[in-house]
Amino acid sequence: MHPDTQFQAQMQFQHRIVTKGPKLSFPEFDGTDVDGWIRKAEKYFELVRILNEDRVQIAVLYIQGKAEFWWRETGSTAHQLPWHQFCAMLSDRFNEISTCDAIGQFHSLKQTQSVTDYVEKFENLMSLVKRTNPALSETYFVSSFISGLKEYIQHHLQCYKPTSLSQVFWYAKRLEQANPVSTKPPFFIAAQKQQKPWIKDTKDKEQPANTIAELKAAGKCFKCREP
């Protein structure tokens, strides 16, 4: 089947699906909230069952404003452009951070607060990484998630050997609730015995020195001061 004929057939199929199901409308893109627009577009494609090779052709029909001017300037051909590559181009042009920066943030992501907070950040960055590298397996993302957890959760979770993201998220949250802290006894610093300040004994104070004449008059030795 000719590509144009196939595309037209796909559009007709899409129309039939939409009219039979709940009211849907493809989101328009004007250059703002790139990630949000891509997520909505992908939900639409999955529901309407749009093939990957047809997604860019449909998406470019709904870009407007500065995004439309950008698309024209790229000189790209929609039916030859893979969806993940199109998303990467959009992110590099309209996102505050580039795709390379997002990948770097993903690999350096560490849990600093709760597991729930870590999961949200992980999923957000993972979606960007998936668009650039759609061939990455779920096993890869499971290992990446575990490596960023706090040590006490990470070590306990590895014993369960989770194989999916849903499993690893669930185990991490349960382990955080159990809070398996270190079993090492607490370290106490021995209290130092307080030393009393040294006070010179007044008995040791030297008596005022007598003159030699006074000692002779008293019949005492002027060296030892004894008779």
Secondary structure, 3 states (H helix, E strand, C coil): CCHHHHHHHHHHHHHHHHHHCCCCCCCCECCCCHHHHHHHHHHHHHHHCCCHHHHHHHHHHHECCHHHHHHHHHCCCHHHCCHHHHHHHHHHHHCCCCHHHHHHHHHHCCCCCCHHHHHHHHHHHHHHHHHHCCCCCHHHHHHHHHHCCCHHHHHHHCCCCCCCHHHHHHHHHHHHHHCCCCCCCCCCCCCCCCCCCCCCCHHHCCCCCCCHHHHHHCCCCCCCCCC
